[in-house]
Amino acid sequence: MKDDARSFLFASDHLGGGGAPISILSLAEALVKRGHDVTMVVLSDKVQHDMPRGVTLKKIPFTYKNIWQKLKRFRLHAQKLDDWLVENNRSYDVIIANLYYTHRVVAHSSLSNKAWLCVRTDPTQMLLSKKVSKFKIRHEINNIYGGRRVLAISHGILDSMSAYGAVPLQSEVIHNIIDADDIERRMHQDVEVSDYIVSVGRLGLRQKRYDRLLRAYKASGIAQKLVFVGEGELENAQALVRELGLEERVIFLGQKSNPYPYIHHADLLVLASDYEGFGRVIAESLICGTPVVSTDCPSGPRDILTGKLANYLVACDDEAALAEKIASAVAAPPRIDPSHYQRFSPHAIAERYEALL
């Protein structure tokens, strides 16, 4: 380790599907390469990615056994985390808690006042999508984030939380790492499909809105097939495909350990979410040379699709506009400039995390 090396502890709900685990592991790898010591604690058994070389992994799952344990699950899980910290008998210079469940656990743990709660998806939007009352959202957001260290991956997340009255002890905005060199190395493999547009991410009706994408895809009238890469609500999505009469045109490929070839060979990537924390797949697609059409959802797409690429942002509730942009982007793909993604390099982002010391 270098003389100015420090120790980082990352905690996360899981390391399964979706963009958040990729972002967390990319950051861990960048910090290790810069000589730091990194430990990864996962509060479940769901680890679907290989650990970067030099990163220590510890799983601390918890399964409640009755109603009482369900009600107390965050405190009980926090106790398991604290027990491990005592057993491990070491301190960490920087502690980053990722994802909403982990935030609730850490808020009840001995790390509560030291950890940075890294907010990767706007919790207010998530709770609104579950039809939680605004009064309860205000209470919950303040209970978890008020008076604590908050690190958000976009300014929009902090603005949204502030609108619900959350006042952190400290706050920082640090974007996700997007490693262009790594993606460019991995994107050239052959794939089993051709002549298609693609959606990459968790297959979910809440937040990701595969229903909106399927309807807009049908209305676009394009000849290309629509390919979904990601796990999730497959049966419900397939039922909607049948309802729309798209059985011969929509393909579900499931989770892929390397999604980049599927993005690189696509004519277009479409994001139809109601909300995002950052929308890293947008920047990944630009690196792959594939244009993007996205809903202008809070709070990441507008930070990435800048300049002329902002013309391919559409209002979340305007499926007709989404269909039109899909058709126009396929017919006349916009030019992609490296300046759209170079600011998310591992070097630039790792330096920001080092500054948290």
N, C-alpha and C positions, 0 to 999 in steps of 0.2 A: 504493500500500500504506500502511496505517496505521503509526504510529510504532512500535507494539509488535508488528508483524507478524513472523512467523517462517516458516521454510521447512520443509515436510513432504515426505518421500519415502515413497510407498507402493509396495510390491512385492507381486505376486500371481501365482499359477500361471496364471490366466486371468481373463477377464471375460466368461464365457459364461453358461450357464444356472445356475439355483439361486439361493438367497437371499444367499449370501456376496457375489457381485459387486454386487448391489443395495445391500447394506449398506456396502460399501467406497466405492462411488461416491456414495452419499448423504452419507457422512462427508466425502469430498473436497469435495463441493459446499458443504456447510455451512461448512467451513473457508475456502474461497475467498470466500464471502459475508461472512465475518468479517475479510477483508482479508489472509489468509495466502497464501503461494505454495505450490502443490501440484504435485508431479510424480508421475506414475503409471508404474511400470515393470511390464510384463507379461512373464513368462518363457515366452511362447508366442505364436502368431499368433491365438489365439482371443479375439477382442474383438467381442462381439455387442451392445454397448451404446454409445450415443453418450457422448462425454466431456462432463461438465459444462463450461460456459463458464469459461475461465480455467485449466483443468487441462491440464498438458502430458503427453502420452502418449509413451512409449518402449517398443517391443517388442524383447525380447532372447530369441528362441527358441533352442533347441538340440536337435538330433536326433542321437542316437548312430548310428555307422556300423558298429560291430562289437561283439563280446562284450566286449572290453577297455573300449571307451568306455561301454558299458552299465554295467559294474561301477564305472566312475569318473565316471558322469554328473553326480553332484552337485558334485564338485570341478571338472570341466570346465566345467559351467554357471556355477559360482561365478567361474571365471577370466574368462568372458565378461562377467559382471556387473562384476567388478573393472576389466576393460579399459575398459568404458564409463564407470565412475566416474572413472578417470584422464583419459580423453578429455573428459569433461564438465567436469572441473576446477572443481568446486564442492562445498561442504559443505552438510549439511542439519541443522537443529536437532532434528528428530524424525524417526525412521525406523521405519516400521511394516511388518513382513513378515507377509503374510497367507497362510494355507493351508499344508498339510503339506509339499508338495513344495518350496515356497519356503523354508520353515523349514530344510529339509535343505540347500538350496543356500546360504542366507545363513549357516548355521552353518559353512560352509567358506570364507566370503568375508571381505573386510576389514571388513565391517559386523557381524561376529559378536558383538562385545562392546558395540556401540552400539545395534543395532536392538532394538525391542520385537517379540517373536514373538507375533503376535496369533492366539490359538487360538480358532477359530470352530466347530470340531467336536471332541469329545472324542477325542483320538488313541488312548487306551487302548481305547475301545469300537470304534473303527474297526479296530484291529489284532486285537482279539478276534474280530470278525466275519469276519476272514480266517483264523481258526484259528491265529494265531501263539501260541507258547507264552508263558506268563506270565513266564518267565525272560527270553526275548528281548524282550518288551514292556518289562520293567523296564530292560534294558540300553539299548534304543533311546530310550525316553523320557528317561532320564538323560543319554544322549549328546547329544541334541538340546537339551533344555530345562534341564538341570542347570547352575547357575552362570550362567544368562543371564537377560535381562529377559523376563518373560512377562506378557502382557496377555490375559486371558480374557474372553469375553462373558457368562459366568455363573459363579457361585461353584461350581456343581457340577463344572465342568471342572477348576478348580484342586484341588478335593477329590479328584477321581478320579486326577489326576496325582500328587498327594501320596501317595495310597495305594500308588502304585508307586514311591515313594521319590524322586521328582523334587524337588529343592530349588533353586528359582530364585534368582538374585542379587537380583532385585526382582520383585514381582508386583502386578498391579492387576486389578480387575474393572470393566469398562465395558461396559454393554449396547449393543446395536445401536440406531442411529437408526431411528425409525419416524416418517416425516413425514406426519402426519394430513392437513394441508392439501393436500399434493400428491396423496395418494391420493383424497381427496374430490373433487378437481378432475377426476381421470382415471377415476373409477369409473362414470360415468353413461352411457357409450356403450351402444348396443344390441348384443346378441350373437345368434348364430345358433341358440342352443338355449334351451329353456325347461323348467320343471318338472324340476329336477335338483339333485343334490348334487355337490360338486366336491372334487377333490384337486389341489393345485397344487405342483409341484416336480419334481425329477428322478425319472424313472420307473426305479426300481432295485429289484432284489430284496434286495440288501444295503443295510442302513440304512433305506431308505424303505418297504420291505415292501408293495409293491402286491398281493402274494399274500394277505397278511393282510386287507387292505382289501377285496379282491374277495370273499373267503369271508364276511367279516362283512357286507358289503353284501347278498349273496344271503340270508344267514340273517336279516337284519333284516326282510325282507318288505315294505319300503316300495315305493310306486308310482313314486317319482321315478327318473329315470335317473342313472347315475353318469358324470360327465365328468372325464377326466384332462387337465390342462393342464401340459405339460412334455415334454422330450425324454428319450430313454433307451432302455431295453430293450423296444422296441415289439413285436418279433416274439414274444418270450417271453411278454409280457403278453397279447398277442392269443391265443396258444395256450392260456393258462390260462382266458381268457374263453370260448373254445370248449369247453374241458373242463367248465366250470361251466354251460354252456348259457345264457350271458348275452349272446350276440351282438347281440340286439335292444335291449339295455338299457345297454350300456357304450359310451361314445364317447371316442376318443382325438383330441384337437385339436392335439397337438404344442405346440411352444414359442410363446408369445405375448409380443410386446414390451410389451403392456399387459394383464396378467392381471386387473386389478382389476374391470373390468366383469363378468368371469366369476365372480368371487367375490361381487360385490355382488348379482347376479341369482340366485345360488344359494340354496337353502333351508338349506344346511348345508355347512360345510367339514370334512373329516375328515383328520387326520394319523395315520398308523399306524406311525410309525418305531420302530426299535429304539433309536435314539439321535439326538440333535440337539445342536447347540451352543447354539442359542437358540430356533429355531422361529419366525422372524420372520413367517412367513405366518399364524401364529395371531393376532398383534397386527394384522396387515394386515386379516385377515378381520373382526375386531371393529370396526375403523374403518369397514369397508364395511357394517357392520350385520348381518353374517352370523354366526350362532352357530357354535361349534367343538366337535367331539368329538375328543379326542386320546389317544393312549397316554401314560401317565405315565412317559415315557422320560427318561433322563438326557440333557441337564440343563437344558432350557429351559422346556418347557410349564408346569410347576408355578409358574414365576416369573411367567407371564403370566395363566394361568387361575386367578385368585384369587377369594376369596369364594364366592358361590354357583356361579360358573362352574367351580370346582374339582370340582363334582359330575360334570362331563363329562370327567374324566380316568379312564382305565381301565388296568389292568395290561397290560403288553406281551403277555403270554402268554395273555390271556383274551379270545379271539375272541368268545365268547358274550356277554360283557359289552360288548364293542365294538359288536356287533350291536344289543344292547338299548338302549344309549345313542344310537345312530344313530336308532333308531325313536322313542325318547322325545323327542329334541331336535327331530325333524321334526314330531312331533305337538303338542308344546308348547314352542316356542322360548324359551330363557331371555332375560331382559332384559340388555342390554349397557350398561354405564356408561362414559362417557369416561375415568373415573379409571383404567381398566384399561390405557390406552395413552398417556396424556398425559405420563407420566414418561420416555418415550423420545423426547422432542422433539429436533429438531436443536440448539436452543439449549443444552439441558441436557447433551447428550452431547458437543457440540463443546467446551464449557467443560472437561469432564473431560480431553479430549485436549490442550487448551492447558496444563493443569496438569502434563502430562508433561515440559514444558520444564525 
